């Protein structure tokens, strides 16, 4: 289970427990330079960390764990697991609220508003960043997420890479095309799920990803939920939908 921006592996605690209780062995890695406390200053190398750096690190962890593991990612993690599957890893692929890959229309209002202040900072692509509480509440913890949970998760937020944000938001300026996914190389069962009220990774990106799988991906849209599919109130319904996919492929 691969986390998204500003998070660490512990954001998966509920889903991890759910699947461990059902006999699965679960790995919830923390991305490079994210294994710090929320109060810590950002590591020096974080600002320039690339999606490629994240993918390389995850590849090593997954090969050591089980190269045929079920790959589940949320948000930026939903893109990273696609990149891992394109490298030949995984037996099934589940993308929750996935961040966009290269070639997708970048200028939807929700993500534009969510990252506007960050991207207006001079040289943001080489500086670490962290969402403000107001930004996170509007973009990540909308659509029924209890205020108490939103504040608790936000209090655990860590810094994120400006380079990674640049690669996602301005992929057309990235010479390395770090957000590119070769979906022709992904031949395992795929499930893409999104909340219809998602503001930071809107449903249009999830739908675009499904189209690019050319009929090889299942699509689920939760009408009442936003981005935070791995927390309250969405996670029990998301867990059961993942379980159905794992058992039946549907």
N, C-alpha and C positions, 0 to 999 in steps of 0.2 A: 504494500500500500504506500503510494508515493504522495507526499503532501504538496501543497501549493505555496504561493508567496506568503512570506512573513510567518510561516508556521514551522513546526517541527514534527517529528514522528508521533508525538503524544496526542496530536489532534485526532488520531484514529482510534483512541482508546475504546470508544463504544463499539465500533464495527470490529475492531480486533477481538474484543471479548466475545462478541456475538459469534464470530466464526471459529474462534478457539473452542468455545463450548460445543460446537458441532464437529469437532475433530480435526480442524485445519491447523496447520503450523503456519504462523503469520509473522512476516518481517515488516516492520514499519521504520525504515531507515530515515535518518535526518540528513538533509542535503549538506554538502560541504559548506563550512563557515556559518552554519545555522545552529550548531550545537553549543549555544551560549544561553545565558539567562536573559530574560527580557530587559533587565536593567543594564546589561553590559553594553559598552560601546561597540560599534560594528568592527569586525576584523578588518585589517588593512587590505586584504586581497578581495574582500567581498564585492566592492563596488564594480570591479571589472570581471567578475565571474560570469562565464558564458553558459548558455543552455547546453553547450557541448561539454563543458566541464562537469556539469551536473549529470549528464547522460553517461559520460565515461565513468564517473564514480559509482553511479548506480549499477552500471553493467558489471563492475567487479563484485559488488555486494551480492547481486542476484546470482551470478555464476557460482559464487561460494555457497549460496543458500540453496538454490535449485534453479537451473537454467530453464526448466519447464514450469516454473511457478505461474500461477494466475496473477496477472498484472492489473492492479487497480490504481488509478490516479485521480486526484481531484484538482481542478483548476489548472495551474501551471503543471502540476503532476499529471493531469490528464493528457497533456501534450508530451511530457517526458516519457510516459509509458508507451505512447505510440512510437516514439523514436527508438525505444528499446525493442519493441516488437519488430520494427523494421530491421533491426540488427540480428534477428533470428531468435530472440528470447521469448519465453512465455508460451503457455498452452491455450490461454484465453486472455482476452483484453477487455477491460472495463474502464470507460472514460466518463467521469462524473464532472459535469460543468467544465468541459475542457477549454483551455486557453487556445487561441487561434494558431494555426500553422501558416507558413508563408503562402501568399496568394489569396488569403481571405481579406475581404473588405474590412479595413481597420477602424473606420470612423463612425461606429454606432455611438449614439448619445451617451449611453450608460458608461461604457469604459472610458470614453473621452472625458466625461465629467469626473469620473473616479480618479484619473491620473493627470488631469490638467495641471494642477499646481506642481506636481512632481516633474512633469516633462518641460515646464517653463523654467526650471532652474538651469542656469548655465552649466553645461557639461554634465547633465544628469546621467548620461550614459556611462560615466565612470565613477559615480558616487553611489553609496548605499542610500536606501530610502526606506521609510516606514510610513504606513498610512496613519493619518490622524484618526482620532476616535470618531469624529463627525463623518469622515470619508468612509470608514469601515462600517459604521452603523447604516449609512445610506446604501452602500454598494454590496456589502457582504452579508450583513446580518438583518436584512429586511424580510418581509413576507413571513411574519409570525415568530421569528426567533425571539425567545424571551429576553428581556433587557438584562436580567441577571446573568444568563449564559453569555450574551454578547459581550458584556463587560468583562467577564472572567476570561473568555478566549482572547479578547483584545489585550488584556493585561499580560498575556503570555506571548504576544507578538514579538518577533525579533526583526532585525534588519534584513533587507533584501537587496539584490544586485541591481544597480542601474543598468548595467550591460544587458542583463536578461530582459529587463523591461524594454529596452531599446530594440532588442532582437524580436520581441513579440509585437510591439506596437508599431515599429517602423521597419518591418522586415524588408521593405523595398529599398532601404538604404544600407542594408547589411550585406557586405560583400561575402561573408561566410555563410549566409543563409542558414543560420543556426536553428531557426524555427521550422525548417523544411522537414517534411515527412514523406518518405517514399512508400506510399500505401500499397503499391503493386507488390512490395516485398512482404506484406503482412497477410498471411494466409490462415490465420487462426480465427476462431469465432470472436466477434466483436459486439459489445454492447455500449451504446452511447446514451447517457441519461443527462437531463438538464431540467432545472426548474423554470417554468414559464415566466416567473417573476424575476429571474436572474438579471441583475443590472451590470455586473462587472464582466461576466462572460456570457453574453446574451444567447438566447436559444438559436439565433441565426447562425452563430459559429458552430454550434453542435450539429445543426441541420446540414451545414456546409461540409462538415467532416463526414457525416453519413453519406452524403452524395458522392464524396470523393472515394469512398469505399466501394462504390459502384455495385450496390446490392448485396454486399458482403457484411453489412452491419445492421444490428437491431437498433431501433431508436425508441426511447421512452421519454416522455415529457410529463413532468409532474405539475399540474396546473396551479396548485396552491402554494408552491415553494419557490424560493429564490436560490441564491448561490450556495448557502450553507447546508448542503445536502448531507453532510456527515455529522450534523448536530440536530438539536431539537428545532422544530417538531418533525423534521423530515426523516431522520435516520432509520427508524424502525421500518418504514415503508420502503426505503432505499435498500436496506439489508434484505428484506424479503424478496424484492425484485431481483437483486443480485443472486440470491440463492436459487430462485426459479431459473435464471439464466444458466447457472452452473449445472443444475440438475437436468434441464431439458434442452438447453440451447435456444430457448424462446424468450 
